[in-house]
Amino acid sequence: MKLHLIFVGSKFIYNVGLKEYVIRTIEQKVYFIDSIVYFKESDNSLFLHLERELNSSDKIIVVTTKQNFSTIGKVICTTISDNQVLKDGMLIPQKATFFAERTYLLEHNDSIVNILQIDEGQKMPTLLMDSNTEGSTIHVFQEDRETTIAILNPIAKMYEVSINVVQEVDGWLRIDVSSNKYGNVSKFNDSAKQLLTRNLIVSSNIVAYIIQKLTDNQKKITFAESCTGGLLSYYFTKNNGASNVLDGSLVTYSNSLKENWLAVPRETLDDNGAVSYEVVSEMSEGALNVSNADYALSISGIAGEGGGTELKPVGTVYIGVRTETNNSEEHLMFSGDRNYIQHQSALYAIKMLLLIDKEMFF
């Protein structure tokens, strides 16, 4: 069964923090959302959409506000020929099989629907819907898409699972694995790992995986960021356990702070420019020295419009990674707007971290 998420209310369109909180919570419980649709309160097409979904033999989660909670119940009752009743201070369909504070679950034909109510500042109500689909996420590095699919497709058929392959950044494939009716995701993962031993990681959250590996090995990490403005730090600190491995990082946007905080020589900046191999190498070394960490990542680039030149156009990014015994720097050219270039830069830096110490991370 596919899972469809429906948001009803303008606040879920415009309040990004609230929307992302809801999606994160649902994904932690049900693993994978097949589609997400948004409706404003005044959208008259909501009734027809809900009617189709309730006859789709799928799972549906409807997230709405207190203002629209009973209205959604009325729409559902009209669709399934039911009446609303008052239970624990809530008006809900009489056919609801389970309910708790601000949430209820009902079944109609072969579909299952969970209605939840949440507004700003509230905790997510209990999700009453469980996932019957076993799934996992694997990450494959340093393999091209066609080769990876050719390797994994035969064992996917053998263990009756479906795979969906997307590229995070160059050299990093994310593969979502879902079980068919009698599929075995665990055996698929084990077989895939045997075939791609040094290039494959099984984890739904790659940064959480890195944090756990660093914690287990009592290692620390730090960052020196310029064009990403702390985004790499955010990717780590939004996960539990970050304080075990990250004492801090430096956002050195200006040349003067690169020089004063990270000890990047003025001559290096003048001769090569802030966006260069030489500077990101010095940045990672400075970050490692000032923090006494075991790993340092550095990023410097041109993400925004108007900052590029003929020699270094917008999208030019240099990334460095360093340990006490090894370092590597790369020159990348990313396309997209400012935010997408920043996002790609942070992900590529994470990939470089994993590859500089394959013995530990893989």
PLY file of the C-alpha trace (Angstrom):
ply
format ascii 1.0
element vertex 362
property float x
property float y
property float z
element edge 361
property int vertex1
property int vertex2
end_header
0.00 0.00 0.00
1.22 3.48 -0.83
1.16 6.25 1.75
-0.25 9.67 0.84
0.11 12.71 3.09
-2.44 15.51 2.77
-1.97 18.88 4.47
-5.10 21.00 4.91
-4.48 24.61 5.93
-2.47 27.55 4.65
-0.10 27.43 7.63
1.38 24.16 6.37
2.31 25.90 3.13
3.88 28.96 4.70
5.11 27.76 8.11
8.11 25.73 6.95
9.25 24.76 10.44
5.86 23.30 11.38
5.52 21.46 8.08
9.01 19.93 8.31
8.38 18.86 11.93
5.24 16.98 10.86
6.96 15.29 7.92
9.99 14.27 10.02
7.77 12.72 12.69
5.73 10.78 10.15
8.80 9.50 8.30
10.28 8.22 11.55
7.19 6.06 12.06
6.12 4.94 8.59
9.47 5.02 6.73
8.38 6.39 3.35
5.80 8.90 2.09
4.81 8.32 -1.54
3.13 11.69 -2.13
2.50 14.99 -0.33
-0.37 17.30 -1.32
-1.29 20.72 0.11
-4.73 22.32 0.25
-5.70 25.77 1.46
-8.82 26.01 3.61
-10.89 27.44 0.76
-9.89 24.85 -1.87
-13.08 23.27 -3.18
-11.20 20.41 -4.83
-10.37 18.90 -1.42
-13.65 16.95 -1.29
-13.03 15.20 -4.62
-9.41 14.50 -3.73
-10.35 12.89 -0.41
-13.06 10.85 -2.11
-10.54 9.45 -4.59
-8.03 8.69 -1.86
-10.60 6.92 0.32
-11.33 4.58 -2.58
-7.71 4.00 -3.55
-6.79 1.00 -1.36
-3.93 3.07 0.03
-2.93 4.63 3.35
-3.79 8.29 3.86
-2.64 10.69 6.55
-4.51 13.99 6.73
-2.88 16.72 8.81
-5.07 19.71 9.56
-5.61 22.54 12.03
-8.02 22.82 14.94
-10.12 25.16 12.81
-10.54 22.53 10.07
-10.49 19.32 12.12
-14.27 18.83 12.34
-14.74 20.01 8.74
-12.45 17.24 7.51
-14.53 14.81 9.59
-17.70 16.03 7.86
-16.12 15.58 4.42
-15.06 12.05 5.30
-18.49 11.20 6.72
-20.13 12.44 3.51
-17.79 10.24 1.46
-18.28 7.06 3.51
-21.93 7.65 4.50
-21.23 8.07 8.21
-22.09 10.51 11.01
-19.86 12.42 13.41
-20.08 11.67 17.14
-18.56 13.40 20.16
-15.77 11.39 21.80
-13.39 12.85 24.40
-14.30 16.36 23.30
-13.73 15.64 19.59
-16.22 15.34 16.76
-15.08 12.27 14.81
-16.71 9.77 12.43
-18.66 7.05 14.20
-16.77 4.40 12.21
-13.39 5.52 13.61
-11.67 2.40 14.95
-9.07 4.08 17.17
-8.74 7.57 18.56
-6.58 9.58 20.96
-6.09 13.27 21.67
-6.26 15.17 18.34
-6.05 12.00 16.22
-8.25 9.18 14.95
-8.01 6.24 12.56
-10.64 4.66 10.36
-10.84 2.10 7.57
-12.97 2.38 4.46
-13.06 -0.48 1.96
-9.35 -1.24 1.55
-8.04 2.19 2.54
-6.78 3.33 5.96
-6.90 6.99 6.97
-5.42 8.75 10.00
-6.59 12.32 10.72
-4.32 14.46 12.91
-4.72 17.99 14.24
-1.76 20.22 15.00
-1.20 23.96 15.25
1.82 26.17 15.95
3.71 25.31 19.11
1.94 21.98 19.64
3.47 18.53 19.96
2.66 16.14 17.16
-0.32 13.94 18.13
0.04 10.17 18.20
0.32 8.59 14.78
-2.10 5.66 14.88
-1.00 4.19 11.57
1.80 1.63 11.47
3.83 0.81 8.40
3.49 -2.72 7.05
6.23 -2.11 4.52
9.73 -3.15 5.47
12.21 -0.74 3.99
15.71 0.64 4.24
18.05 3.15 2.66
21.51 2.34 1.36
24.19 4.71 0.11
26.64 3.73 -2.60
29.81 5.73 -3.24
32.29 5.82 -6.12
30.05 3.77 -8.41
28.10 5.05 -11.42
24.34 4.66 -11.59
24.22 2.12 -14.42
26.82 -0.17 -12.84
25.10 0.00 -9.46
21.70 -0.86 -10.92
23.22 -3.74 -12.89
24.76 -5.11 -9.68
21.70 -4.66 -7.48
18.81 -5.54 -9.80
19.43 -9.34 -9.81
19.51 -9.58 -6.02
16.50 -7.25 -5.79
14.56 -9.76 -7.88
15.93 -12.65 -5.83
14.74 -11.17 -2.54
11.59 -9.56 -3.99
12.34 -5.95 -3.17
12.02 -2.76 -5.18
14.83 -0.22 -5.44
14.70 3.46 -6.32
18.04 5.07 -7.17
18.72 8.82 -6.95
21.98 10.78 -7.00
22.72 12.99 -4.01
25.86 14.46 -5.57
28.41 13.14 -8.05
29.75 9.85 -6.73
27.01 9.35 -4.13
23.87 7.34 -4.87
20.99 7.04 -2.43
18.92 3.88 -2.89
15.56 3.43 -1.18
14.68 -0.23 -0.75
11.12 -1.41 -0.16
9.76 -4.90 0.31
7.25 -6.44 -2.07
4.61 -8.78 -0.64
7.06 -11.52 0.37
10.30 -9.57 0.07
13.27 -9.70 2.44
14.99 -6.33 2.78
17.55 -7.53 5.35
18.88 -10.30 3.08
19.00 -7.88 0.17
21.05 -5.44 2.24
23.45 -8.19 3.33
23.97 -9.36 -0.24
24.42 -5.81 -1.53
27.00 -5.15 1.18
28.97 -8.26 0.16
29.05 -7.10 -3.47
29.94 -3.47 -2.66
31.84 -3.96 0.59
33.96 -0.82 0.60
31.46 1.45 -1.13
28.12 0.82 0.60
26.55 2.07 3.83
23.11 1.07 5.11
21.52 4.02 6.92
18.36 6.09 6.66
20.31 9.11 8.00
23.90 9.31 6.82
24.88 12.13 9.20
23.46 10.26 12.20
25.49 7.27 11.00
28.67 9.39 10.90
27.96 10.77 14.37
27.57 7.23 15.73
30.79 6.03 14.08
32.73 9.00 15.45
31.22 8.47 18.90
32.05 4.76 18.91
35.65 5.52 17.95
35.97 8.55 20.28
36.73 10.89 17.39
35.94 14.59 16.95
35.12 16.67 13.89
35.13 20.37 13.10
34.29 22.63 10.15
35.56 25.82 8.54
32.84 27.20 6.27
32.63 30.20 4.02
30.00 30.09 1.25
27.84 27.52 3.09
27.57 29.85 6.08
27.21 27.14 8.73
24.96 24.77 6.76
27.33 21.86 7.26
27.31 22.52 11.00
23.50 22.59 10.94
23.33 19.21 9.20
25.24 17.74 12.13
23.77 19.66 15.06
20.17 18.90 14.05
20.90 15.26 14.92
21.00 13.78 18.40
24.51 12.98 19.62
26.20 15.84 17.76
27.64 17.18 21.01
29.61 13.95 21.37
31.64 14.66 18.24
31.44 18.39 17.48
32.93 20.92 19.89
32.30 23.74 17.42
33.02 25.14 13.98
33.98 28.43 12.37
32.14 30.42 9.71
34.90 32.57 8.22
33.11 34.51 5.52
35.66 37.31 5.20
39.34 37.03 4.32
40.31 38.78 7.54
38.67 36.05 9.63
40.20 33.33 7.50
43.54 34.93 8.32
42.91 35.73 12.00
40.84 32.74 13.11
42.25 29.99 10.90
45.78 31.29 10.33
45.42 31.30 6.54
48.48 33.30 5.40
47.70 36.66 3.83
50.01 35.74 0.95
47.97 32.63 0.18
44.77 34.68 0.04
46.34 37.41 -2.09
48.04 35.03 -4.51
45.23 32.50 -5.00
42.02 34.15 -3.88
39.73 32.92 -1.12
38.13 30.40 -3.48
41.04 28.08 -4.22
42.70 24.76 -3.44
45.35 26.49 -1.38
42.92 28.38 0.85
40.61 25.45 1.65
43.70 23.40 2.47
44.87 26.08 4.90
41.33 26.42 6.28
41.07 22.73 7.12
44.53 22.76 8.68
43.65 25.83 10.75
40.36 24.32 11.90
42.12 21.11 12.90
44.77 23.03 14.85
42.41 25.36 16.70
40.00 22.58 17.68
42.28 19.57 18.20
39.67 17.55 16.30
40.45 14.38 14.35
38.70 15.48 11.13
38.21 18.90 9.58
36.09 19.91 6.60
36.48 23.24 4.83
34.35 24.89 2.14
34.91 28.06 0.15
33.06 29.02 -3.00
30.84 31.37 -4.96
27.19 30.50 -4.39
25.32 33.72 -5.06
24.61 35.67 -8.20
26.89 38.62 -8.83
29.87 37.14 -7.04
31.39 35.23 -9.93
34.09 36.13 -12.45
35.10 34.73 -15.81
37.75 32.56 -14.18
35.62 31.64 -11.17
31.93 31.73 -12.15
28.99 31.25 -9.79
28.94 27.61 -8.68
32.71 27.37 -8.24
33.38 25.61 -4.94
36.51 24.20 -3.32
36.20 21.66 -0.52
38.90 20.28 1.75
38.98 17.39 4.19
41.84 16.69 6.57
42.93 14.22 9.22
46.16 14.25 11.22
47.84 12.16 8.51
45.98 12.86 5.28
44.26 15.66 3.40
42.37 16.07 0.15
40.99 19.06 -1.74
38.58 19.14 -4.69
37.40 21.77 -7.15
33.69 21.50 -8.00
31.33 23.29 -10.37
27.73 23.20 -9.14
24.64 24.52 -10.91
21.50 25.96 -9.37
20.54 28.89 -7.21
22.40 30.00 -4.08
20.69 27.56 -1.71
21.02 24.55 -3.98
24.73 25.23 -4.51
25.18 25.46 -0.73
23.26 22.21 -0.25
25.34 20.36 -2.85
28.55 21.71 -1.32
27.65 20.45 2.16
26.69 17.01 0.85
29.88 16.74 -1.19
31.93 17.60 1.89
30.16 14.81 3.79
31.02 12.41 0.97
34.69 13.45 1.12
34.73 12.85 4.88
33.45 9.30 4.44
35.97 8.52 1.72
39.05 9.86 3.52
38.69 7.15 6.19
36.96 4.19 4.58
38.48 1.88 7.16
36.33 3.42 9.87
33.21 4.57 8.04
32.71 1.50 5.84
0 1
1 2
2 3
3 4
4 5
5 6
6 7
7 8
8 9
9 10
10 11
11 12
12 13
13 14
14 15
15 16
16 17
17 18
18 19
19 20
20 21
21 22
22 23
23 24
24 25
25 26
26 27
27 28
28 29
29 30
30 31
31 32
32 33
33 34
34 35
35 36
36 37
37 38
38 39
39 40
40 41
41 42
42 43
43 44
44 45
45 46
46 47
47 48
48 49
49 50
50 51
51 52
52 53
53 54
54 55
55 56
56 57
57 58
58 59
59 60
60 61
61 62
62 63
63 64
64 65
65 66
66 67
67 68
68 69
69 70
70 71
71 72
72 73
73 74
74 75
75 76
76 77
77 78
78 79
79 80
80 81
81 82
82 83
83 84
84 85
85 86
86 87
87 88
88 89
89 90
90 91
91 92
92 93
93 94
94 95
95 96
96 97
97 98
98 99
99 100
100 101
101 102
102 103
103 104
104 105
105 106
106 107
107 108
108 109
109 110
110 111
111 112
112 113
113 114
114 115
115 116
116 117
117 118
118 119
119 120
120 121
121 122
122 123
123 124
124 125
125 126
126 127
127 128
128 129
129 130
130 131
131 132
132 133
133 134
134 135
135 136
136 137
137 138
138 139
139 140
140 141
141 142
142 143
143 144
144 145
145 146
146 147
147 148
148 149
149 150
150 151
151 152
152 153
153 154
154 155
155 156
156 157
157 158
158 159
159 160
160 161
161 162
162 163
163 164
164 165
165 166
166 167
167 168
168 169
169 170
170 171
171 172
172 173
173 174
174 175
175 176
176 177
177 178
178 179
179 180
180 181
181 182
182 183
183 184
184 185
185 186
186 187
187 188
188 189
189 190
190 191
191 192
192 193
193 194
194 195
195 196
196 197
197 198
198 199
199 200
200 201
201 202
202 203
203 204
204 205
205 206
206 207
207 208
208 209
209 210
210 211
211 212
212 213
213 214
214 215
215 216
216 217
217 218
218 219
219 220
220 221
221 222
222 223
223 224
224 225
225 226
226 227
227 228
228 229
229 230
230 231
231 232
232 233
233 234
234 235
235 236
236 237
237 238
238 239
239 240
240 241
241 242
242 243
243 244
244 245
245 246
246 247
247 248
248 249
249 250
250 251
251 252
252 253
253 254
254 255
255 256
256 257
257 258
258 259
259 260
260 261
261 262
262 263
263 264
264 265
265 266
266 267
267 268
268 269
269 270
270 271
271 272
272 273
273 274
274 275
275 276
276 277
277 278
278 279
279 280
280 281
281 282
282 283
283 284
284 285
285 286
286 287
287 288
288 289
289 290
290 291
291 292
292 293
293 294
294 295
295 296
296 297
297 298
298 299
299 300
300 301
301 302
302 303
303 304
304 305
305 306
306 307
307 308
308 309
309 310
310 311
311 312
312 313
313 314
314 315
315 316
316 317
317 318
318 319
319 320
320 321
321 322
322 323
323 324
324 325
325 326
326 327
327 328
328 329
329 330
330 331
331 332
332 333
333 334
334 335
335 336
336 337
337 338
338 339
339 340
340 341
341 342
342 343
343 344
344 345
345 346
346 347
347 348
348 349
349 350
350 351
351 352
352 353
353 354
354 355
355 356
356 357
357 358
358 359
359 360
360 361
